[in-house]
Structures are given as structure tokens and as C-alpha cells.
Amino acid sequence: MGYKENENLMERLIEFGENIIELCKRLPQNLINSRLIPQSIDCSSSIGANYSESCEAESSKDFIHKIKIAKKEAKETRFFLRLLLKANPSFTREIIMRGREATEFLKIFSSIVAKFRQKQ
């Protein structure tokens, strides 16, 4: 990935985290959401944080390790979005849209790992 692609992906990841925060702020405050909201914010924001760290990796091994963590966080985000969907059906459209974004990130990180392995 070139610098511009890295910058564009980083911006998308930041916006994704911001959008999850905005969604969670609008969800009803209840016992179920009080457990799901922090988890959703943690994993969704961790995607971008780990990607950012991968851009400053000290070695190829470190880079792949951090990309794999970002990939895992994208999977975890999808998991918690699915639970949020069950708990908040009136937000179906927005939650599904965010889940699709998480899937796109998962595919991007999977592709990065696959391309890296091909080079090795």
C-alpha cells in the first residue's frame, strides 16, 4: 500500500469509529446496552488503533502481527454489532450498514496478510 492508500484507509477507520460512537450515543440506556455499548466502542476503535500501529511497525513480523490484530478486532466488531442489532431492532438499517463496513475492513486486512505471505 502506498502512502495515499494508507492515509485513506486510516481516515475511513477513524470515521468508522466515530460513527459507532455516534450510533451508541443514540441507543437506549438499559441493562443490555450498558454491556454491549462499551464492548462495541472498544473493538471498533481498536481496528484503527492497531492499523495505525502497523503503519509504524518495527519489522515485517510486527506489521503482520498488528494487521492480524486489526482483523480480529473487525471480526469482534461484527459480533457485537450483531448483538446490538438483536437488542435494538429499531436501529437495524444503521447497524447493518456498520456491520458491512466492518466486513469490508476484515476483507482489506485479509488481503494485506495474503499479499504479504505471497511476497514471502
C-alpha positions as CSV (number, residue, x, y, z in Angstrom):
1,M,0.0,0.0,0.0
2,G,1.2,3.4,-0.8
3,Y,1.1,6.5,1.5
4,K,-2.2,7.8,0.0
5,E,-3.9,4.4,0.4
6,N,-2.7,4.2,4.0
7,E,-4.0,7.7,4.7
8,N,-7.3,7.0,3.0
9,L,-7.8,3.7,5.0
10,M,-6.8,5.4,8.2
11,E,-9.4,8.1,7.6
12,R,-12.1,5.5,6.9
13,L,-11.2,3.7,10.1
14,I,-11.4,6.9,12.2
15,E,-14.8,7.8,10.6
16,F,-16.0,4.2,11.3
17,G,-15.0,4.5,15.0
18,E,-16.7,7.9,15.2
19,N,-19.9,6.5,13.5
20,I,-20.0,3.7,16.0
21,I,-19.7,6.2,18.9
22,E,-22.5,8.4,17.4
23,L,-24.7,5.3,17.0
24,C,-24.1,4.1,20.5
25,K,-24.9,7.6,21.9
26,R,-28.3,7.3,20.4
27,L,-29.1,3.8,21.7
28,P,-31.4,3.4,24.6
29,Q,-29.7,3.3,28.0
30,N,-30.7,-0.1,29.5
31,L,-29.0,-3.1,31.2
32,I,-28.3,-4.9,27.9
33,N,-26.9,-1.9,26.1
34,S,-24.8,-0.9,29.1
35,R,-22.9,-4.1,28.5
36,L,-22.8,-4.1,24.7
37,I,-22.0,-0.4,24.0
38,P,-18.6,-0.3,25.7
39,Q,-17.6,-3.5,24.0
40,S,-18.7,-2.2,20.6
41,I,-16.8,1.1,21.0
42,D,-13.7,-0.7,22.3
43,C,-13.3,-3.2,19.4
44,S,-14.4,-0.8,16.7
45,S,-11.9,1.9,17.8
46,S,-9.2,-0.7,18.2
47,I,-9.3,-1.5,14.5
48,G,-7.9,1.9,13.6
49,A,-5.6,2.0,16.5
50,N,-4.0,-1.3,15.5
51,Y,-3.8,-0.3,11.9
52,S,-2.1,2.9,12.9
53,E,0.4,1.0,14.9
54,S,1.0,-1.4,11.9
55,C,2.0,1.7,9.8
56,E,4.8,2.3,12.3
57,A,5.8,-1.4,12.7
58,E,9.4,-2.1,13.5
59,S,9.6,-5.2,11.4
60,S,7.6,-7.2,8.8
61,K,6.7,-9.6,11.6
62,D,5.5,-6.8,13.8
63,F,3.5,-5.3,10.8
64,I,1.7,-8.6,10.1
65,H,1.0,-9.1,13.8
66,K,-0.7,-5.7,14.1
67,I,-2.7,-6.2,10.9
68,K,-3.9,-9.5,12.2
69,I,-5.0,-7.9,15.5
70,A,-6.9,-5.2,13.5
71,K,-8.5,-8.1,11.5
72,K,-9.6,-9.8,14.8
73,E,-11.0,-6.5,16.1
74,A,-13.0,-6.1,12.9
75,K,-14.5,-9.6,13.5
76,E,-15.2,-8.8,17.1
77,T,-16.9,-5.5,16.0
78,R,-19.2,-7.5,13.7
79,F,-20.0,-9.9,16.6
80,F,-21.0,-7.0,18.9
81,L,-23.0,-5.2,16.2
82,R,-25.0,-8.4,15.7
83,L,-25.8,-8.4,19.4
84,L,-26.7,-4.7,19.3
85,L,-29.0,-5.4,16.3
86,K,-30.8,-8.1,18.3
87,A,-31.1,-5.7,21.3
88,N,-32.1,-2.6,19.2
89,P,-34.2,-3.6,16.2
90,S,-35.3,0.0,15.6
91,F,-31.7,0.7,14.6
92,T,-31.5,-2.2,12.1
93,R,-30.6,-0.2,9.0
94,E,-27.7,1.7,10.6
95,I,-26.3,-1.3,12.5
96,I,-26.3,-3.4,9.3
97,M,-24.6,-0.6,7.5
98,R,-21.8,-0.5,10.1
99,G,-21.6,-4.3,10.0
100,R,-21.0,-4.1,6.3
101,E,-18.2,-1.6,6.9
102,A,-16.6,-3.9,9.4
103,T,-16.7,-6.7,6.9
104,E,-15.0,-4.5,4.3
105,F,-12.2,-3.9,6.8
106,L,-11.9,-7.6,7.5
107,K,-11.5,-8.2,3.8
108,I,-8.9,-5.5,3.4
109,F,-6.8,-6.8,6.3
110,S,-7.2,-10.4,5.0
111,S,-6.0,-9.2,1.6
112,I,-3.0,-7.4,3.1
113,V,-2.0,-10.6,5.0
114,A,-2.4,-12.8,1.9
115,K,-0.4,-10.4,-0.3
116,F,2.4,-10.3,2.3
117,R,2.5,-14.0,2.5
118,Q,2.8,-14.3,-1.3
119,K,5.8,-12.0,-1.2
120,Q,7.5,-14.1,1.5
